[in-house]
């Protein structure tokens, strides 16, 4: 069941992330508020609907059957609710209400565990567990995120609380045409980040596809469990990085080179510290952690766990890099970077997984993360050079 659920996440995540178009990042770093929240919301709903339709096609074409097919589809529905909540997180970040997002995530974590766990416990079915997850995320969206989003919009007097339909009163034909034109322009602006989101979520899942093919669902369950233990730490770092994103965007938009550098280096330092601490913890007590949380079967793979922790440490730094690049509005350049990372992951898996199994898949994760880190450094160097040149030109004009 763990393997089926992990496969469901591995297949749905890239599709949903592509449909997300990374609108949370675009919105949170929209320092001049070029687009309304209603524009972001309409685009998110349209794109998510198309992603669910594509998911059905994938299930039919690949030929998944029975519980595996149902698990994939229900997980897709759950991720759709999560996708809309994600857009509200962008609104919270844009208006520096990190507390709203933090509380939502704090509520989400135990409820998600409860909904998934209760469904599996009562029915011994992973499909029922996925249904419980979808129900919980729907309740969180409409019961908490929408309410707080409406509160922010009402306070800022930009839009009415009828946010599910966009800007209130926009019923005339010119206004509707203007809205759809903004949605179209926003889609073109965010499309590169949608492709990036697809690649960012594809490359960590590539080793899981290879593990499932060469070692089976049970091995995938073990590998994915250890990987998600590391992902938990990366999620914490990602939350911190998102809170820094709007500030970086403000400094970049204002041409404040010095403050942009200070905030960026502090953020990267935090990511490095978290990553190093994780590797040290796994190095000292990896087997004990696996035994405590998952059982002796998982503790037989301490080397795999360590390689995954090293990959996670690199990802912690790369996460802050990603938000720095996004804050600088460098969207298109990320496509070749993550395309290279995904290709590297495929090549590494072809080379390592058939002969080294789970350890080979973990090493492939490290290789892909290292390529992402190096590519991100090159882009940031170019961003800093451009920003410094802009500052110097402004000084020369004065």
PyMOL commands that set and color helices and strands:
alter all, ss='L'
color gray80, all
select helices_A, chain A and resi 2-20+23-28+37-62+66-94+98-123+126-156+163-165+173-215+217-253+257-293+296-299+302-327+333-397
alter helices_A, ss='H'
color red, helices_A
deselect
rebuild
show_as cartoon
